[in-house]
Amino acid sequence: MKILKLMMIISILISFISCGTVQESTTDQISSGSEETKGQVQLEQDQAKLFERLNVFYDNGLNKLNRGVISEGITQLVSILAETDGLKFSNPEIEQVIHKTETELSKVGAGLSMETGLEWMDENKNQISASSIDIGSNKGMNPSIILTLNYGAGKALVSGAPIFFEFVKGSGLLTGFVATNEYGQANSSLVRLDNPNEEGIIRAVLNYRVKNYSYSFKGIERDFVYVPPARKATILVMEKSENMVSEDPVILDAIYNRLKGVTFDFSQYNGILLGDNFMRVFGGDPQAIKSMGLEKGVSYLVMVLNDTYYVNQVELGGKKYNIFKSQTTATTRIIRVVDGKIMYSGTVQAVSGQGGTSQKAIIDGFRNAAEAMSNKIDKDLSQIVSALSGTDN
């Protein structure tokens, strides 16, 4: 009897334990399924909110484009691409919105046009290059664009568009970002080129940036080229005294031999060919320089004046001797053709000459001044190279 009761108790205990285990297992399964369901529900809710937000951007974008608020409309559409960039899930409805957005942006891009400012166009409507040596002066040209949208029936100026200016060749200091004004214009301020002796190229690009996303319209860009002066210079020499101008100035070869090591293509001329115009050119008169009719590509003039201003016969104790003394001053100037600016000026003064006649004293003075000037150029060569390179501003 006792054995029977004991078996009944054991049976009841086993049954109770089994029920508890089954109940615990069932609870775990329900809990696990609930977490997975919650995650799925949350994902669907997030996608629904994103879909709704994207549609708001899309509708606003089209609305603004239709009303002619072009740049704001583009920004709304680009916001859709920014919101969906790097999504880690696939949703057919969201993908459809992205596809529609890309299609609309392609349509807008097909009608956009970026043109240069009028100052960058020649009489034939071709874009010109700018001089690198004028940067920072009132003659310097700054990158300038005009952005328009072609509607088919006409063009609309695009205001508020983000234009980024950057160096694609060379380097320097400029204003990197400018928004177009009400006339569709954007001008960058170019302060300097780091190396005006090399070609520099600045590119203007239409680029929309939302959050960390960047969108550029393919082909909507413009390059601005800055070129250094041509490596050509003309040497013009005048050798004169009070009563004569030398037909074969001795100082010409002396100057040329010192400069020929500079990486320039030099041509040589006797300044006597300019007549009275020589002194005006020597002074940097732009009109006088222009009237010379220089060959194409000459960017600098090397002007040399060898001037004997004093000749006198030696006299001692009231007696005159067959000895004549002279004094000569030689000056070399480097003048920029484009504006007549004197980039370098060097002078040797009161160089003595002597001879048995006044003529010989003059010629001796010319030769001595030529040698003195040659030595000065040798000494100032680095300064002259800078002047000829346009870096000595």
Secondary structure per residue as TSV (DSSP state, phi and psi in degrees):
chain	resnum	aa	ss	phi	psi
A	1	M	-	360.0	-45.2
A	2	K	H	-63.5	-36.9
A	3	I	H	-64.6	-39.7
A	4	L	H	-62.9	-42.7
A	5	K	H	-64.8	-40.5
A	6	L	H	-63.3	-40.0
A	7	M	H	-66.1	-37.0
A	8	M	H	-65.2	-40.6
A	9	I	H	-64.5	-45.1
A	10	I	H	-60.7	-40.8
A	11	S	H	-62.0	-41.4
A	12	I	H	-65.7	-42.3
A	13	L	H	-62.6	-45.3
A	14	I	H	-59.5	-42.7
A	15	S	H	-62.6	-41.9
A	16	F	H	-65.2	-44.6
A	17	I	H	-62.8	-42.4
A	18	S	H	-61.3	-42.3
A	19	C	H	-64.3	-39.4
A	20	G	H	-65.2	-40.2
A	21	T	H	-65.9	-43.5
A	22	V	H	-62.9	-41.6
A	23	Q	H	-64.7	-42.2
A	24	E	H	-64.3	-42.5
A	25	S	H	-62.7	-41.8
A	26	T	H	-64.6	-39.3
A	27	T	H	-64.3	-42.5
A	28	D	H	-61.0	-41.4
A	29	Q	H	-64.3	-40.7
A	30	I	H	-66.1	-42.4
A	31	S	H	-62.8	-44.3
A	32	S	H	-62.9	-44.4
A	33	G	H	-63.8	-32.7
A	34	S	H	-68.2	-43.0
A	35	E	H	-63.1	-43.4
A	36	E	H	-64.1	-40.0
A	37	T	H	-65.9	-42.0
A	38	K	H	-60.2	-43.4
A	39	G	H	-61.5	-40.7
A	40	Q	H	-66.4	-42.3
A	41	V	H	-62.7	-43.6
A	42	Q	H	-62.1	-42.0
A	43	L	H	-61.5	-44.0
A	44	E	H	-64.0	-38.0
A	45	Q	H	-67.0	-42.0
A	46	D	H	-63.0	-41.7
A	47	Q	H	-65.5	-38.1
A	48	A	H	-65.1	-42.7
A	49	K	H	-64.4	-43.2
A	50	L	H	-62.5	-43.5
A	51	F	H	-59.3	-42.8
A	52	E	H	-65.4	-43.3
A	53	R	H	-64.5	-40.9
A	54	L	H	-64.1	-38.6
A	55	N	H	-66.5	-34.5
A	56	V	H	-64.4	-46.1
A	57	F	H	-58.1	-44.7
A	58	Y	H	-64.0	-47.8
A	59	D	H	-64.3	-42.4
A	60	N	H	-63.1	-40.5
A	61	G	H	-60.7	-48.7
A	62	L	H	-64.5	-39.2
A	63	N	H	-61.9	-44.9
A	64	K	H	-68.3	-39.5
A	65	L	H	-61.9	-41.5
A	66	N	H	-66.5	-28.5
A	67	R	T	-89.6	1.5
A	68	G	T	84.8	6.7
A	69	V	-	-89.6	73.7
A	70	I	H	-66.0	-51.2
A	71	S	H	-64.5	-39.2
A	72	E	H	-66.1	-37.2
A	73	G	H	-63.3	-42.3
A	74	I	H	-62.0	-42.8
A	75	T	H	-59.3	-41.1
A	76	Q	H	-61.6	-43.3
A	77	L	H	-68.2	-40.5
A	78	V	H	-65.1	-30.0
A	79	S	H	-60.7	-32.2
A	80	I	H	-63.8	-44.4
A	81	L	H	-67.8	-33.5
A	82	A	H	-68.0	-40.5
A	83	E	H	-67.8	-30.4
A	84	T	H	-103.3	1.8
A	85	D	T	-67.3	122.0
A	86	G	T	82.0	18.5
A	87	L	-	-61.2	140.2
A	88	K	-	-103.1	9.4
A	89	F	S	-129.7	162.8
A	90	S	-	-111.0	129.7
A	91	N	-	-141.4	115.6
A	92	P	H	-56.1	-40.2
A	93	E	H	-67.5	-42.8
A	94	I	H	-67.1	-40.5
A	95	E	H	-61.9	-33.4
A	96	Q	H	-67.4	-40.1
A	97	V	H	-63.9	-42.6
A	98	I	H	-59.8	-44.7
A	99	H	H	-61.6	-44.2
A	100	K	H	-63.2	-39.0
A	101	T	H	-64.1	-47.3
A	102	E	H	-61.2	-36.2
A	103	T	H	-64.9	-45.0
A	104	E	H	-65.3	-40.7
A	105	L	H	-65.3	-34.8
A	106	S	H	-65.7	-38.4
A	107	K	H	-64.2	-43.8
A	108	V	H	-64.0	-44.9
A	109	G	H	-59.1	-34.3
A	110	A	H	-66.6	-25.0
A	111	G	H	-97.8	-12.0
A	112	L	E	-75.0	145.6
A	113	S	E	-143.9	132.8
A	114	M	E	-113.0	119.4
A	115	E	E	-117.3	158.1
A	116	T	E	-80.0	158.4
A	117	G	-	-62.7	157.8
A	118	L	G	-60.2	-29.9
A	119	E	G	-67.2	-14.7
A	120	W	G	-95.3	7.5
A	121	M	B	-113.8	140.8
A	122	D	-	-88.6	-174.5
A	123	E	T	-65.8	-17.8
A	124	N	T	-99.0	13.8
A	125	K	S	67.1	22.9
A	126	N	-	-95.8	143.4
A	127	Q	B	-73.4	137.2
A	128	I	-	-103.8	170.3
A	129	S	-	-99.6	159.9
A	130	A	E	-109.4	159.5
A	131	S	E	-84.1	130.3
A	132	S	G	-71.4	-24.9
A	133	I	G	-80.3	-10.9
A	134	D	G	-90.6	-4.4
A	135	I	T	-59.2	133.1
A	136	G	T	88.9	-8.2
A	137	S	S	-103.4	174.9
A	138	N	T	-71.2	-9.1
A	139	K	T	-95.9	-6.4
A	140	G	-	-67.9	144.0
A	141	M	-	-104.7	131.0
A	142	N	-	-100.6	145.9
A	143	P	-	-56.5	132.4
A	144	S	E	-146.0	129.1
A	145	I	E	-128.5	161.3
A	146	I	E	-128.7	125.6
A	147	L	E	-106.1	126.8
A	148	T	E	-131.4	160.7
A	149	L	E	-123.6	124.3
A	150	N	E	-87.1	117.7
A	151	Y	-	-90.4	-2.3
A	152	G	S	100.6	-52.2
A	153	A	S	-86.6	-14.9
A	154	G	-	179.0	-173.0
A	155	K	E	-115.9	143.1
A	156	A	E	-115.1	137.8
A	157	L	E	-75.2	135.8
A	158	V	-	-102.5	112.9
A	159	S	-	-99.8	158.9
A	160	G	S	70.1	15.8
A	161	A	-	-86.3	137.8
A	162	P	E	-80.6	114.3
A	163	I	E	-110.7	126.0
A	164	F	E	-108.4	130.0
A	165	F	E	-108.7	131.6
A	166	E	E	-149.3	153.1
A	167	F	E	-77.2	128.8
A	168	V	E	-108.3	-10.1
A	169	K	E	-150.8	129.2
A	170	G	S	82.4	-170.8
A	171	S	-	-154.5	166.6
A	172	G	E	170.4	-160.8
A	173	L	E	-122.1	123.6
A	174	L	E	-150.0	170.6
A	175	T	-	-82.3	115.6
A	176	G	-	-80.8	-28.5
A	177	F	E	-131.0	132.0
A	178	V	E	-144.2	133.9
A	179	A	E	-90.1	141.1
A	180	T	-	-63.9	144.3
A	181	N	-	-86.3	-169.5
A	182	E	T	-64.4	-16.9
A	183	Y	T	-99.4	11.5
A	184	G	S	75.3	14.0
A	185	Q	E	-98.5	146.8
A	186	A	E	-142.0	124.0
A	187	N	E	-120.3	128.1
A	188	S	-	-93.0	145.8
A	189	S	-	-95.9	114.4
A	190	L	E	-94.5	112.6
A	191	V	E	-85.7	-41.7
A	192	R	E	-161.4	157.6
A	193	L	E	-107.5	132.6
A	194	D	S	-64.2	-32.8
A	195	N	-	-135.2	92.8
A	196	P	T	-69.0	-6.9
A	197	N	T	-85.6	-6.2
A	198	E	S	-118.7	153.9
A	199	E	-	-64.8	136.1
A	200	G	E	-120.2	140.5
A	201	I	E	-129.5	126.8
A	202	I	E	-113.9	132.2
A	203	R	E	-110.9	133.1
A	204	A	E	-100.8	129.6
A	205	V	E	-131.1	137.3
A	206	L	E	-85.0	114.6
A	207	N	E	-140.7	121.6
A	208	Y	E	-98.8	130.7
A	209	R	E	-124.6	118.2
A	210	V	E	-123.0	122.0
A	211	K	T	55.7	-122.2
A	212	N	T	-103.0	14.0
A	213	Y	E	-102.0	139.7
A	214	S	E	-124.9	134.2
A	215	Y	E	-132.4	120.8
A	216	S	E	-114.9	141.8
A	217	F	E	-83.7	121.3
A	218	K	E	-61.3	129.3
A	219	G	E	85.6	-8.3
A	220	I	E	-93.4	81.2
A	221	E	E	-155.8	165.8
A	222	R	E	-149.9	135.1
A	223	D	E	-102.3	142.0
A	224	F	E	-121.1	123.3
A	225	V	E	-105.8	131.2
A	226	Y	E	-116.1	122.0
A	227	V	E	-115.7	144.1
A	228	P	-	-75.0	166.6
A	229	P	-	-61.5	152.8
A	230	A	-	-63.1	149.7
A	231	R	S	-87.3	52.3
A	232	K	E	-126.4	138.6
A	233	A	E	-142.8	147.8
A	234	T	E	-113.0	129.5
A	235	I	E	-95.9	121.5
A	236	L	E	-120.5	121.0
A	237	V	E	-121.8	136.2
A	238	M	E	-127.3	126.9
A	239	E	E	-119.9	117.4
A	240	K	E	-146.6	157.1
A	241	S	E	-125.3	-174.2
A	242	E	S	-60.0	-35.6
A	243	N	S	-111.9	2.7
A	244	M	-	-153.3	156.4
A	245	V	B	-124.2	127.1
A	246	S	-	-69.5	132.6
A	247	E	S	-78.0	-25.3
A	248	D	S	-133.6	77.3
A	249	P	-	-63.2	126.1
A	250	V	T	-70.9	-23.7
A	251	I	H	-74.9	-17.3
A	252	L	H	-60.1	-52.2
A	253	D	H	-65.4	-36.0
A	254	A	H	-62.2	-41.7
A	255	I	H	-71.2	-46.5
A	256	Y	H	-60.6	-43.0
A	257	N	H	-63.2	-28.1
A	258	R	H	-81.3	-27.7
A	259	L	H	-95.4	-15.1
A	260	K	T	-66.0	-15.5
A	261	G	T	-78.7	-14.4
A	262	V	S	-74.7	141.1
A	263	T	S	-75.1	67.8
A	264	F	S	-137.0	152.1
A	265	D	E	-94.0	106.0
A	266	F	E	-98.5	136.7
A	267	S	E	-116.1	150.4
A	268	Q	E	-119.5	138.4
A	269	Y	E	-143.5	147.4
A	270	N	E	-80.9	123.4
A	271	G	G	-62.2	-12.2
A	272	I	G	-60.1	-24.4
A	273	L	G	-66.0	-23.2
A	274	L	G	-84.2	-16.3
A	275	G	T	61.2	-136.0
A	276	D	T	-67.3	-18.4
A	277	N	H	-71.8	-15.6
A	278	F	H	-57.4	-46.9
A	279	M	H	-68.2	-30.6
A	280	R	H	-69.3	-42.6
A	281	V	H	-65.5	-40.5
A	282	F	H	-59.2	-30.5
A	283	G	T	-84.3	-2.8
A	284	G	T	84.2	26.2
A	285	D	-	-71.4	113.2
A	286	P	H	-59.2	-38.3
A	287	Q	H	-67.6	-39.1
A	288	A	H	-66.0	-38.7
A	289	I	H	-65.0	-42.8
A	290	K	H	-62.4	-36.7
A	291	S	T	-72.3	-9.7
A	292	M	T	-70.9	-24.6
A	293	G	-	65.9	49.0
A	294	L	-	-65.0	153.3
A	295	E	-	-65.2	155.0
A	296	K	T	-60.8	135.9
A	297	G	T	94.9	-7.1
A	298	V	E	-74.6	118.3
A	299	S	E	-105.7	-18.9
A	300	Y	E	-138.6	150.8
A	301	L	E	-112.8	135.0
A	302	V	E	-105.4	103.8
A	303	M	E	-99.8	128.2
A	304	V	E	-127.1	125.6
A	305	L	E	-119.2	117.9
A	306	N	E	-111.4	104.3
A	307	D	E	-121.0	115.0
A	308	T	E	-89.4	114.3
A	309	Y	E	-108.6	-2.7
A	310	Y	E	-146.7	125.3
A	311	V	E	-138.2	130.0
A	312	N	E	-153.3	147.8
A	313	Q	E	-83.3	138.9
A	314	V	E	-70.4	133.6
A	315	E	E	-135.6	126.8
A	316	L	E	-131.1	127.1
A	317	G	T	58.6	33.7
A	318	G	T	81.1	0.5
A	319	K	E	-107.7	131.6
A	320	K	E	-91.9	137.7
A	321	Y	E	-112.5	158.2
A	322	N	E	-79.1	50.7
A	323	I	E	-129.3	128.1
A	324	F	E	-118.7	139.3
A	325	K	E	-112.6	147.5
A	326	S	E	-138.2	159.4
A	327	Q	E	-132.6	133.8
A	328	T	E	-131.6	141.7
A	329	T	E	-118.8	131.0
A	330	A	E	-116.1	135.7
A	331	T	E	-132.6	133.7
A	332	T	E	-117.8	131.5
A	333	R	E	-127.8	143.2
A	334	I	E	-109.1	120.0
A	335	I	E	-119.1	130.2
A	336	R	E	-78.3	126.4
A	337	V	T	-64.1	-40.1
A	338	V	T	-61.6	-31.6
A	339	D	T	-138.9	0.5
A	340	G	-	78.3	10.7
A	341	K	-	-69.5	132.6
A	342	I	E	-83.3	109.4
A	343	M	E	-85.9	-25.3
A	344	Y	E	-153.3	143.1
A	345	S	E	-145.2	124.0
A	346	G	E	-131.5	139.2
A	347	T	E	-135.8	141.3
A	348	V	E	-118.3	130.0
A	349	Q	E	-114.6	152.9
A	350	A	E	50.2	48.0
A	351	V	E	-79.9	127.1
A	352	S	E	-81.4	148.7
A	353	G	E	-139.0	159.4
A	354	Q	E	-152.1	146.3
A	355	G	E	-168.0	168.7
A	356	G	S	-73.9	-16.0
A	357	T	S	-133.7	165.4
A	358	S	H	-62.2	-36.9
A	359	Q	H	-62.5	-44.2
A	360	K	H	-67.9	-33.9
A	361	A	H	-66.1	-37.7
A	362	I	H	-65.2	-48.0
A	363	I	H	-62.4	-39.7
A	364	D	H	-64.8	-38.8
A	365	G	H	-63.4	-42.5
A	366	F	H	-57.3	-47.3
A	367	R	H	-65.3	-43.9
A	368	N	H	-65.4	-38.7
A	369	A	H	-68.2	-36.4
A	370	A	H	-62.3	-42.1
A	371	E	H	-66.9	-42.1
A	372	A	H	-64.7	-39.3
A	373	M	H	-68.4	-37.7
A	374	S	H	-60.6	-42.6
A	375	N	H	-66.6	-36.5
A	376	K	H	-67.4	-41.5
A	377	I	H	-62.3	-40.3
A	378	D	H	-57.0	-44.3
A	379	K	H	-68.2	-36.8
A	380	D	T	-96.5	14.5
A	381	L	H	-58.6	-41.0
A	382	S	H	-63.5	-37.7
A	383	Q	H	-66.8	-38.7
A	384	I	H	-67.3	-41.2
A	385	V	H	-59.6	-42.5
A	386	S	H	-62.4	-41.0
A	387	A	H	-64.0	-44.2
A	388	L	H	-69.7	-18.9
A	389	S	T	-92.4	-5.4
A	390	G	T	79.7	10.9
A	391	T	-	-93.2	-10.6
A	392	D	-	-95.4	76.7
A	393	N	-	-99.3	360.0
